[in-house]
């Protein structure tokens, strides 16, 4: 899941890492995981830095690239390995340059910075799993398959891609299926067309949890079918980009509000025509951000008081109702004032 950072001025990697709990890492391994996909193995830059933070399937990290650009990538290595993080990056010819920088500039020995891990796509316990992966969306799914296989939980994976050669980790997934009794259906589009999610949903045993990650058309297809074929709460998804908002749901009545930055001891006005994050960055320029569309989670900020207007695609309904955090790149305020832990 990746996007570029934007703003009125360049942002250096040092500034991005300042006060954000990031750490320096070194690329200890680089290999081609599939056509157009490079896998990076990251280790602490210095041995004295200690092991990496523990993580669970579905987690991702922010890579702060040498240019200062920030990208989010799902961890797809082995969660029991505390000495390394592994990510896989698809070259996106029509992207904004982040994947090209990874492919063209990062080599074994390169130093960069990371933040995280964070996880808004956790694997909940279930009687069995159906995993849906599209293209590079296989990365978080791979870690989930490993977890299910290790636990002895029945699982099935439907994995689609443009071509067989562009689909990463197919050999390992097939080995996991053979050793654990799972099932893998590989669906290269140029050979077999699109996966048949309707058939998969129609035959789903009770107690199955469905986890999906892939391009937006795939997720929208799964979401639409789930509304009529699956019990509420069965489908869990992670997006690469912002979900399109229907015109009927767009707000053109934004109003101004106040935001108090508790740690900075400043109270600011957010005009109706200005984003909350832009106003915040005038005082706290190092606040983390990346996608600026409410789907990556980089700008998640603790709310100390007030009622946020949640417009993100990260928080669950329960998390929104708690009003404990918000994504300040898209969120606004339903009360007179917000108090943020910044």
N, C-alpha and C positions, 0 to 999 in steps of 0.2 A: 504494500500500500504506500503509494508515494505521491508527493506533490511538491511544488516548489514554494519557497518562502517569498513573500513580496513585501514591499514597503517603500517608503520615500527615500531610503538611503541604503547603501550596502551594509550588510551585517557580517562582521567577522566571526570566525569560529571561536576566537577567544571571548568575544562578547556573548555569543550564544551560550557558551558554557558557564559564564560567570554566574555564580549564585544559584545554579540550576541543578546541582548534584550530579554533573556529568563526570566522565573520566576518560583519560586517554587510553587508546588501544592501538595494537599493532596487528597488521594483517599477517598471520602466520601461514596461511595457505590460500591458494586461489586455484580454482579449476573450473572447467566448463561442465556444468551439470546437464545441459541440453543445448540444442541449437538456440543461440541468442540468450542463454541464461548462464551467468557466472556465479559460482558459489564462493563466498569469502568466509574463512575461519579467523575469528578475532580473538586475540589473547590480551591480557593486561600489558600495557606498554612497559611496565617495570615489574619485576618479580616481587618487589616490596609492596606493590599495590594490593596484594592479596587476591583471593578468588572473586569471581563475579557473583552478583546477587542471584539467588535462586529464582527460577521462573517455572511457569506451568504452560502446557499447550495453549495456544491462542495468544501468547504474549508477543509484543513487538518492541523494538528499540528504535530510537532516533539515531540516525547517522548524521553527524555534522561533518560535511565533506570539506575538503581543503578550500573550496571557494566560499564557504560559509553557508551554502545551501543545505537545507535539512530534508531528509527523507525518512520515512518509516518503513521498516522491513520486519516481517514476522520471523521469529526465531524458529529454525527448523532443524537444529542439531539435537543432541541427546540431553534431555533435561537433567540427567544425573551428572553431567560433566560441568563442574564448577570452574574449570580452568579455561573454558572457551565458549564463545557464542558463534553460531553459524547462521548466516543469512544467504539467500539466493536472490539475485537481481536480474530481472528481465530487461534487455535493451528495448526501449520504447522509441522507435524512430520519430514518432509524432509527439513525443513528450516535451517537457520544458527544460531538458538538459541534465537532470540529475542522474538518470540511468546511464547516459553517455559519459558523464564524468566518472562514474564507478567503473564502467567498462574500459574506458580509454586512459584514465589517469591513475587508478589504484592498482598497485602491484604488490607482490609479497614484500614485506618490510615497510610498506607505507604506514604512516601514523595518522590517525584521525581521532575524533572524539565521539562518544556515544552518550545518550541519556536513556534512562529506563533500566529495566523493562517495565512496561505497563500492560495491563491486560483487561480489555473490555469484551473478550470473546472466549470466556472460560468454558471449559468442558465440564458440564454438570454430570453427576452420576445418573445412569439410565440403565434399563434392562438390556438395551441394545442400541446400536448407532447406525444411522445412514449418513455417510459423508458425501458431499457434492463438491467437487473441485473443478475449477475452470482455469486453464493456463497456469500462471504463476500463483494463483490462489491455492495451489496444492501445498504451499509452504507451511501455513499453520495447520492444515489438515494432516500433513505427514506426522507432525508431533502428536496430534490427537490419535491417529491410527496406532502409533507406537504405544501410547498410554493404554488404549483399549485392548490391544493385543497382549500387553504385559499383564493386564488385569484379568484376562480371560473372558472379556465381555464380547459377545457376538457383534460383528461389524460388517458393513458393506460399503464400498467406495465406488462411486460413479465419477470418473475422471475424464473430462473432455479437454481437447486442445486443438490447435489449428492443424498440426501434423504430428505424427508419432515422434519424429525426431526433435520436435520442440517441447515435448512433454518430459519434465524433469522427474527423477526419482522413480521411474516406472519399475526398474529392476528391484529396488529395495521394497517397494510396495507389494510386488508379486511375491517376494520372499516372505514378507510378513504374513501375507494371506496364506501361503503354504504352511508356514510354521504354526499359525494360530487358529486356522480354520475360518479366517475371514474371506471375503470375496472382493475382487477388484474387477471392474468393468472399464476397460480403456476405450474411449470413443474419440479417435482422431476425426476431425470434421471432414477432411478431404477423403476419408475412406468410408465413414459411417454416418455423416451428418451430425445433427445435434442430439444430445442425450435425451431419452424419453423419461422425463421426470414424472409425467402423469401416470405412467405404468408403475414406476417405483413407488409413488405415493399411494396408489390404489391398493397395493398389496402389502402395505406396511403393517407389521405386527404391532399390537398394542404395547405401549411402554417404550417405543422407539423414539430417540431424540435425533433430530436432523440438523446437521451443521453444514453450512455452505459458505464458500468463499470463491470469488471469481469476478469476471467482468459484469458490469451493470445489466446488460440484457439477460444474462443467465440468472442473476439474482432476482430481477423483476419477474422472469418467467416462473421461478420457484415460488416467489412470494404470491403471485396471482393464483397458482394452482393450490397452494397451501390453504388459501382462504376457504376453499370448498372441499378439499380432500383431507386436511389434517386438523386434529384438535388444536385449539388455541394454545400457543406457547410451545408447540413442537419444533417449529423452525427457528434456528438461530443463524444469523448471517453477519459477515464482516465485509465491508465495502472497500473498494479501491478509490472511490470518488464519492462526491455528494450525490445523494439520491435526488432525481428531478422532483421539484415541487410543483404540483398542479397550480395553474393560475388562480383557481378558486381558493387555494390555501395561502396565497401570497399576501403579505400585509403591506398596505400602502398608507397605514395610519400610525406610523411610529411617532412617539412623542419623546420629548426630552426628559431626562431624569438625572439625579445626582448619584455619584459613586464615591464612596469613602474608601480610601486605601489605608487600612488600619496600621500596617507597619510603617508606611511612608508618612503617616499623619497629614494626609492631604485629602480634601474633598473637591471633586471636579464635577463639571456639568457635561453630560453627554447630549449633544444636540440631536434633534430628530433625524437629521440627515448624516450623522456620523456614527461610525461603529464604536462599540465599547472598547475594543482592543486598541483602536487607534488613539483614543483619549488616554487610556491607561499607559500606553507606551511613551506618551509625552513626559511622564514622570518616572516610569519604570521601563526603560528601553530594553532591558535584558529579559523581559518576560518571555517565556518560551512560546513559540507559535510556528506553524508550518502550513497546513492546508488552507486555513482561513475560510473554510467552508463547513466546518462543524462535523467532520467525520474522522479525524485522525487522533484527537484527544490530547495533542501536545499542549494546548492552552488551558487545560482543565484547572480551575482555580477554586479554592475553598470559599464558600459564602458564609459570612459570620452573621449577617442580618439582611432582611429584605426578601422579596419574592422574585426570583429570576423568571424571565420569559425564555424558557428553554427552546432553542431552535436547532439543536444539534441532532446527529444521528448516532450518537455514541451511548448515551445514558439509557438505561432501562426505564420503563414507566415507574418502577419503585424508586429508583435513584432520583428521578425527576421530582417525584412527590416529596422526597426527603429534603430537597433544596439544600443539600450539604455542599454540592459543587456545581459548577456550570462551565460551559465552553464559552469563553468571552469573545471569541472571534465572531460568533453569530448571535449569541444570546443578548437579551436586553433586560428590561425591568418592568414588572407589573405593579410594583409598589412605588412610593415616592423616591426611595433611595435604596441603593445596594451598599452593603459593607463587605469588602473583599479582603482576604488575607494576603495583601500585597504591600 
